[in-house]
Amino acid sequence: MPAKRGLDRRNFLRSAGATALLGALGAKDAAALGSAALDFTQERQAFDFDRHFDRIGTDCTKWDGAIADFGSGIEVGMGVADMDFSVVPAVTRALAERCQHENWGYTRTPQSYYDAIVEWNQRRYGLEIDPDTIELTTGVHPGLIAALQAFAPPGSRVLMTTPIYSGFYSDLRFTRTVTEDSPMHLVDGRYQIDFDDFEQRARRANVMILCNPQNPTGNVWTPEELTRIGEICLRHRVVILSDEIHCDFVRSGMRYTPFASLPNRDIVDNSLTFKAATKTFSISAMKTAWYFSTNPDLLERARDFTRSDLTTLGIVATEAALREGDGWLDQLNPYLDRNQQFAERYIRDEIPLVDYRAAQGTYLAWLDVSRFADRIGAERLAAEEQRASGDEVTPEQMMQRWFAEHAGVYLSPGSSYGTGGAGRMRMNVATTRTMLERGLANIAEALASA
Ligand SMILES: Cc1ncc(COP(=O)(O)O)c(C=O)c1O
């Protein structure tokens, strides 16, 4: 596929401030922004999420990983789920203070760390967690893997409503368990669980992984949906692992329901919840997370497979974020709301080959690119590539390459997200508005001549 981009926009981005970049948008770009462009000045509050924060050259997965995969033509990294903003100042301050003490021997996790987790969940969601039921992990993945090892022997089935977070499939590979995908249906722009199908599949599964809110669709599950899931899983003795790592990002007007807050104690006692502050505060490489359960038996069984050795800096950063991050997050969420709305409007007005309805939660955008796939013959391209390489290649991977080469934008291929990912790409909008506009404008320009 020939790359068409002549302009080295990445260098341009690196040397341009946000204002200069906005001024440099073409007349068509500026017109396309419409009323959304006017929002810029209103968003300047105490934390400046409009400030471009260059991550290139720090070995970050989102940008440097994309460039490693597709070359220096990548101008906008919109893949892996972390954010481009500088972190809460309290985190940097706490880390800097700790770095003054130049010894990094083994560390213990202080009680104040557990208390910070308890208080965060109480303060933000009214969720009461007994600190003795919290198990620390070096990420949600290690926690899920421990629980899978405890409840799902190799060869057993793990139920998931799909499309769903690609990383769960690697957890299944790691534990030699087998996926039981229950495909969701799009109804009026929102994914709905097919509960008949779900129940059929629950009969043969040991464990369900729930994603609340759901990556990549952005669904924020209602108490009724969660209860129905819980009832079916209880009926068929399927242990629920509720991954709620994205819970701090829901769009205004939406409400996150912790699975553990459901009124039916039997349903809650059939679950473990997995959470972290890392996604919320963009400290993912600090490798901290936790899980908890109201059921001592489930908890003990998962603990048998858990080894949690947190790092000093991970503890310091996470506790600072949980204790002092409320204000930052409360300002960030409306910014992300507007990014989601902006993406929806821009795509509707300027990118006719793509469909998108703003997500209810997360900072992810699950794009329908099926008409574009037809336009470039993605299926045929994938078949040709597969024949040439001998590797399995999906049409979505071909589209990923197309977007990288023609638009300079890195998107995640829908085929990684299980059944229902065909004809889809996932776009991360947790970046400055300017960068989001640049990504969308690049895509619009590239698709216009596709
Ligand atoms: C739903 C979900 N769970 C888990 C993870 C990874 O969690 P961790 O980095 O804590 O292992 C991600 C990262 O994108 C995610 O989206």
Ligand as a Chemical Component Dictionary entry (heavy atoms), coordinates in Angstrom:
data_LIG
# 
_chem_comp.id                   LIG 
_chem_comp.type                 NON-POLYMER 
_chem_comp.pdbx_formal_charge   0 
_chem_comp.three_letter_code    LIG 
# 
loop_
_chem_comp_atom.comp_id 
_chem_comp_atom.atom_id 
_chem_comp_atom.alt_atom_id 
_chem_comp_atom.type_symbol 
_chem_comp_atom.charge 
_chem_comp_atom.model_Cartn_x 
_chem_comp_atom.model_Cartn_y 
_chem_comp_atom.model_Cartn_z 
_chem_comp_atom.pdbx_ordinal 
LIG C1 C1 C 0 -10.803 -3.515 30.717 1  
LIG C2 C2 C 0 -9.332  -3.518 31.029 2  
LIG N1 N1 N 0 -8.868  -4.338 31.979 3  
LIG C3 C3 C 0 -7.558  -4.385 32.289 4  
LIG C4 C4 C 0 -6.644  -3.577 31.632 5  
LIG C5 C5 C 0 -5.193  -3.659 31.986 6  
LIG O1 O1 O 0 -5.045  -3.503 33.361 7  
LIG P1 P1 P 0 -3.626  -3.537 34.054 8  
LIG O2 O2 O 0 -2.719  -2.627 33.315 9  
LIG O3 O3 O 0 -3.921  -3.052 35.460 10 
LIG O4 O4 O 0 -3.180  -4.961 34.069 11 
LIG C6 C6 C 0 -7.090  -2.712 30.634 12 
LIG C7 C7 C 0 -6.135  -1.871 29.896 13 
LIG O5 O5 O 0 -6.422  -1.300 28.874 14 
LIG C8 C8 C 0 -8.469  -2.675 30.334 15 
LIG O6 O6 O 0 -8.959  -1.863 29.385 16 
# 
loop_
_chem_comp_bond.comp_id 
_chem_comp_bond.atom_id_1 
_chem_comp_bond.atom_id_2 
_chem_comp_bond.value_order 
_chem_comp_bond.pdbx_ordinal 
LIG C1 C2 SING 1  
LIG C2 N1 SING 2  
LIG C2 C8 DOUB 3  
LIG N1 C3 DOUB 4  
LIG C3 C4 SING 5  
LIG C4 C5 SING 6  
LIG C4 C6 DOUB 7  
LIG C5 O1 SING 8  
LIG O1 P1 SING 9  
LIG P1 O2 DOUB 10 
LIG P1 O3 SING 11 
LIG P1 O4 SING 12 
LIG C6 C7 SING 13 
LIG C6 C8 SING 14 
LIG C7 O5 DOUB 15 
LIG C8 O6 SING 16 
# 
